[in-house]
Amino acid sequence: MAITKVLLTSSLIAFTAVGCGKKSKSTTESGTPTQGQPGGPGAGDQNLVSVTGTLALSTLWLAGGNVSQVVAVDPESGKTAYATVGTDGSFDLKIDKSKPWVIGYVDDTKTGSDMLVSSFASGSLDTLSPGTDTTKVSMGKVDVTKGQATMDLSAADLLTSIGMSKEAADTMGSVDDVSRRYSNPDIDSNGQVDAVEGKAYMIDFHNRFVAKKADGSGDYLITDMKNAFLPDDVVFNYSGTGIFPQIPAADLGGTAPASYEWSFSVAMPTASNGGQLCSGMAAGQDIPAGTACSLNYTDNTGADNNALTFNMETANLKAGDYTLKVGDKSYVWKNVAVSDFSAGEGFLALFIRFDVDDAGKLTGLSYKWQKKGADGKYTLATEEDIKLIVKPQSDGSNFGGFVSMKYQNDESKGSLGVPIPEQPQGSIVFANVVDDNQSLVISGSVLTKDMVKAGLSFSDFPANAGISYDDKLGMRFFF
């Protein structure tokens, strides 16, 4: 279910379209819409699709401001695209077909979250996922006088134009509320639209679950997955989230600081999950709303070469405003929404069966991508659901999930990693793919390819496997 966008009253006091108020910082003299892709694909890329429309000037009853750009953010990477709005209200936004996008209508004469005039929504969807066969999305007249923009293009016609089924839209709409964390067009609060500056402020959530029995009698173990899938009424119990932002290193002079601070508009419960805790706090304690949590900078886990990460752990991710302070700089993610971390309806989970022969040898594994229904039970997901939600492990890869197993519960001795395809279900025989480094990852001082070919004793993998996937909304799920 989509969550209604919240727009501060102060943001709405003085808005109208370009040409009806003061001049935008980036409007061209001719009034012709301009296109920007500083964080996205290059011009002329065949993966791009045009999203066009015209702001309905006659419906803008507010005065004194302007709508300067239409901004799109990829919630998985934080990268951006934008189009400048012409003086006639028209725009032509080019975005990558393969990703879901958060789209906002922006006034660049403001600062911070006050820049946001209105956001795209259609039916239950908070994101626009064009699809690889889409050539153009024509919104027609767009009314941005409310927090959620409306357009001539109906929800049903939008799905037809992007080739998405109603069922797939319901699935995406049930989980894409979390994309709202990118509703602030000026996360660094410097008075410039991040997209126009070519800046990307990604913030990922790494979510952990424990597989529990529906009758409450305990947790499922790896032995419960020997030659059997977990039952369809399994309960994936949410156990915490790691918050992982990435800040461009150039913002901070290329140097990691000694410490940083997090604060939230709501009380946020802390957790360790193997990481550090806020200074002076114990695991499980709440960080009071508006109070700084100080952390020492230790490493750059998960960040790319041009960014720095400032992670923290929470026992229960909460909706609200998130502020990261690094030195004299502050970064604000406004109106962060959270998905249903009770693994609610529409939740996609990866089910694994370990295939063991009569001699007790682990010969491979089987998998099923399953979706939770309204009755609380899991059924097989469609390929459309999987392609829409699951992020491929690399460009051009058909692998979306990953299973990691420690040999004799000692990663230094050996680790067996198995990429999982995006097809709804299938089986992987280890001996058939052991020489394919993309299909099987073997490491460690003891474990060898020859051992895997001969068949490994299932008893040599006593600990629960790490089962995970990344989605296209910037979430990572561990089961």
N, C-alpha and C positions, 0 to 999 in steps of 0.2 A: 504494500500500500504506500503510495507517495505521501510524503509529509508536506503540508503547505509551507511555502517559503515565507519566512518572516522578514519583513522590510521595516526598518526603523522609520518612525514618523518624520524625523528630521531629514531623512533621505528624500522624502516625497514633497517637501514644502515647495520646491522651486524647480520643477522639471517640465521641459517641453522638448520638442524635436529641434535638431540642428536647424538654424535659420530662423527660429522663433524666439531665441533668447540670446544670451551672450555667446560669443564665438568659442567653439571647442579649441583645445590646445593643438589638436592634430587634424582638423578639418582642412581639406585642400581648398585653395582659393577658388577653383572652378566648381567646387561642390561635388565633383565626381567621386564615387566610393573608391577607396583604395584598399588593397589587400595586403595583409601582413602574415608571414609565416615564420617568425624568428625561431620558434621552438619546434616547428613542425616540418613536414616534408618540403622539398624544394619546389619551386615553381614549375608547372608543367608535369608534375608527377602524375602518372596514370592511376595512382591509388587515391587521388583526391576526388571529392565530389563537391559541387557547388550547392550551398544552402542560400537561397535568395528570398527576399521579402521587401516590403516597404512599410515603414512605421506609419501607422494611421494617425496622421497629424491632427485631423479634425477631432479625434477622441481625447487628445491631450489637453485637459482642462487646467492643468497646472501651468504656472508661468515663471519665467526668469531663469531657467536652466537649459540643459540640452541633453540629447542622447548622442554621444560622439562615436562609440564603437560597439560592435557586436563581438564579444569575446568568447572563445571556446577553450576549454581546458580538458585535457585527457586525464581522467582521475587516476589512471595506473601510473603515469610517469610525471604528472604535473606540467607537462609541456603544453604550449599554447598555440593558438591561431587567432587572428582577429581580422575584421574588416571595418574600415572607417565608413560611417554613415554619410551619405550625400545630403545636400541641402534639401533634396526632395524626399528624404527619408528612406531612400533605397539602400540596400546593402547586398553584397555577394561574398559570402563566407566560404572559404575552401577548407575542408577538413578530411582527414584520413578515413577511408571507408571502413577500415578493419577495426575501428575502436569506438567505444561509446564516448560521448562528449557532453560536458556540462556547458550550457550556453547562457550567457548573461548579457543584458543590455546596460551599457555603462555610460556614466557622465564623468568625463575626465577632468572637469573643473573642480571636482570634490577631492577628498582624501580618504584613504582607507576604505572601509566597508560602506561609507556613505556614497561611494561611486556607484554602487549597484542600484539600478532603477527597477529592474524586473528580471525574471529568469524563465527559461524555457521549461514547459511542462506540457504533457499531452497524455490524457487518461491517467494511468498510474505511473507513467514514465517521468523520471527526472533527468534522463539522459537521452541523447539522440544517437542511435547506432545505425548509420546508413546502410551497411551491408555491401559486399563486394560487387553486386550486380547493379547497384544504384547509380544512375547517371546524374540526377539532379533532384533536389528537394525544394519545391516552390511553396513557401508558406503563405504567399499572398499578403494581404493587409495584416499587420501585427499591432495589437493594442498592448502598450506597456504601462498603462496607468495603474496596474495592480501588481502585487508581488509576483504573481504568476502571470506571464504574458499569455494572451490568447491570439489565435490566428485564424485566417479563413480556412486553412486546411484542417479538416476534422480528424479526430483520433483514428478513425477507421481508414480514411484516405491516406493518412501519414503511414500507417502500417503497410498499405498497398504500395505506396511509392518507394518504400525501403525494403519491400519483400519480406516483412516479418509477420509471422503468424500471431493471432491473438493470444494463443497459449504461451508462446515465447515472450511476448510483451508482458504478460502477467507475471511470468517468472522473473524477468529483469526488473519489472516494477516493484516486485516484492523485496528486492535486495538493493536497489540503486539509490536509496535515500542517503547512504553514506557518502555519495559523491558531492553532497551539499557542502562538504568541508572546503570546497574550492569556490564558494560563492563570493568571497572577498576578492575584488579585482586588483587590490593594492596591498598584498600581504605584508610587505616591508614598510608600509605606511609612509612612503616618501613623496606622495602626491603624484606619482606617475603610474599609469596602468602597467602592471607587470608584463602583460603580453606585448605591449608596444616596446617595452625595454628589452624584450627577449629573455626575460627571467622566468625560471621555473622553480617553484617552491613545493616540491613533492612531500607528502606526508603519508606514510604507509602504516597500516595496522596489521600486526601479526597476531592472529587469534588462535588460542589453544582450547582443545576439547578433550574430554575423556569419554570413551565409549562405555556406557553403563547399561545394565540389564533393566528392562522395562518394569520388572516387579520390585526393583530397588534392592535386589539381593547382592549387588556388588558390581565390580568392573569386569569388562571383557579383557581377556589376556590373549597373547599370541597363540596359545594352545587352542583357544576357541575358534581360531581361523585356520586350523589344520584341516584341510580338505572340506572346508565349509565356510560360506559367507556368514557374516553376522546377520541375525534375523532382521526382518523389515521393520520391527518395532523397537530397534535399538534406540537408545537415548544418547545423543551427543551433548554432554554436559559442559557448558562453557566454563573455563577455568582461568581466564585472564588474557590480557592483550599487551603486546609491546608496541609503543608509539615510536615510529621511526621517521623523523623529518630529514630532508636533505636540503642544506643551505649552500648555495654556490660559494665555493672557497673564496672567490674574488670579493664577495661582500665583506669578508672578514680579513682582507689583506693576505689571504692565502695561508694563514697560520691558525692552528687550532688553539682555542683558549684553554686556560687551566680549569675553568668551571663554567657552568651555565645554569639558568633557572627556568623552571616551568611554573605556570600558574593557570588556574581554570576558573570559569565563572560559576562552577558548581563544585561541591566537595568531591574529591577524587581519591578513591582508596588505593593505597600503594601495594606493591608486591615486589618480590625479589626475582623469582623465576630464574635464579642463578646469576642475576645481575646485581648492580649496586642499588642501594636504597637512598632516599633523600637524606641529606645531612640531618642527624638528630632524630630520625624517625625509624620505627620498626615496621616490618611487613604487616599489612592489614590496617594500619592507621590511615585515617583520612587526611588528605591535604585540604585544609579549610578553603572555602571559596575565596578567591582573591589573594591567597597567601602563597608566597614563593616557595618552591621546592628546589633546593640547591643540590646539584650533582657535579661530581668531578668528571672532567673529560678524560676518558680512558682509551678509546680506540675508535676506528672509523668503520665499524662493522656495517656492511650492507650498502655503503655509499660508493658512488662512482669516483673516478679519479679527479673530477673537477668540483666535488662537493664534500661537505662535512656533515656527519650525522650526529644528532643530539638526542639519543633515545632515553626512554624511561618506561617502567613497567607499571601497569595498573591491574588490580584484581578484578575490576569491573569498569569497562569503558563507559563513560557517561556523555550524554549530549550537552552541548554548551559551547562556549568560546574558549579556545586554547591559545595561550600566549607563551612564546619562547623568547627569553631574553639572553642575548649573548653579547657581553660587553655593553656598549651603549646602543646596541641595535635590538629592536623588538620585531617579532614576526607573529601575526595574528591570523588564526584560522577561525572565522566567525561561523556561528550557527552550525557547528558540527553535529550531524545526525549520526546515530548508530544503527546498524542493522540489528535484526532480532537475534541476539546472541544466545537465545535458548534454542537456536537452530529451528526457526519457525517455518511456516508453510513456504514452499519455494526454495528452501535451502538445498544446495547441491553438496553431496558428500561422496567420497571415493571409498568404495567397499573392496576389500582384498580377500582372496582365498589363497592360502599357501598349499601348493600341490605337492603331496608327499607320497612316495611309492610304498609298496609293502615292506621294503627293507628299511624304511624310515629315512630315505633320502629325499631332500628337498630338490625337486626337479624343475620347478618353475612356479609361477603364480598366475591366477586369473583375477580379473577386475570387473567391476560394474560401477558406472557413474549413476548415482541414484538421487532422486529428488523427493523431498518431503511433501506429502499431500496434506489436505485439510484434516484428514483423519489421524494424522500423526505418524503414519506409516510411509516407508520409502518404496518408491517404484522406479523402474528404469527410466532414466532421463532420455530425451531425444537428442539426436546429433545437433539439431538446431540450438537446443538449450546449452549444450556443451560449448559449441563454437561461439555462442553469444557471450558466455560468462567466463570460461576458462582461458587463461592467458597461455599461449604456447611458450615452451621453455626457451625457444630462440626463434628468430625470424625464419620462416619457412619450415619449422619443425611441426610434426603432428603429435608431439608429446606434450601433455598438459599437466600430468601429475607426476609424483615421485615417491618411491618407497625406498627407505634406507634401513639396512639391517647390520648390526654389529656382530662380528664373528666372536663367539665365546664372550660376548658382552665386553669386548675390549677393542675399541676402534683402532688402536695402534697395531693390533694383530691383523685386523681386516675389517673392511666395510664393503658391503654389497649394495650398490645402488641400481634401482630399476626404474627408468622412465616409463610412464604410463601413457599410452596413446589416447587421443581425444574421442575415439569411437566409443559408443555406449557400453560395449562389453567385449571381452576377448580374453585370450590366454597367451602367456609368454613362456616358451620352453627355453630354459637357460642354455642348454647345450647347443641350441640352434642359433643363438645370438651372442655367445660368449666372445666371439672375435670382432663383434661390431661395437666399437667404443661408444657409439651414440645410444645403443640399446641396452647396454649393461656397463656399469662402472665398478671396477674392482680395484681396491687399494689395500695397503697394509703390509706388514712384514711377514705374515704367514700365509694369508689367503692368496691363491694363484688361480689363473685361468684353468689350468689342468684339474685343480680340485673342483672347480665349478662344473667342468665338463663331466667329471666322474660322478657328480652328485654329492651334495653336502649333507651331512647329518643334520636333520631338523633340530635335534637337541643341542647343536652348537649355536643356536640362535635363541637363547632363553628369554631375552628381554623383548618387550613390545617393539615392533617396528615403528619407524617414523614415517607416517603417511601424510602427504601434504599436496597442496596445489595453490597456485596464485591465480587470482581472478583479474579481470580487466578493470576493476574498480579500485585497484591498489590495496587489496586485501590478501593476506596469506593465511591459509587454514591448516592447522596441524591436528591430526586425529590420533 
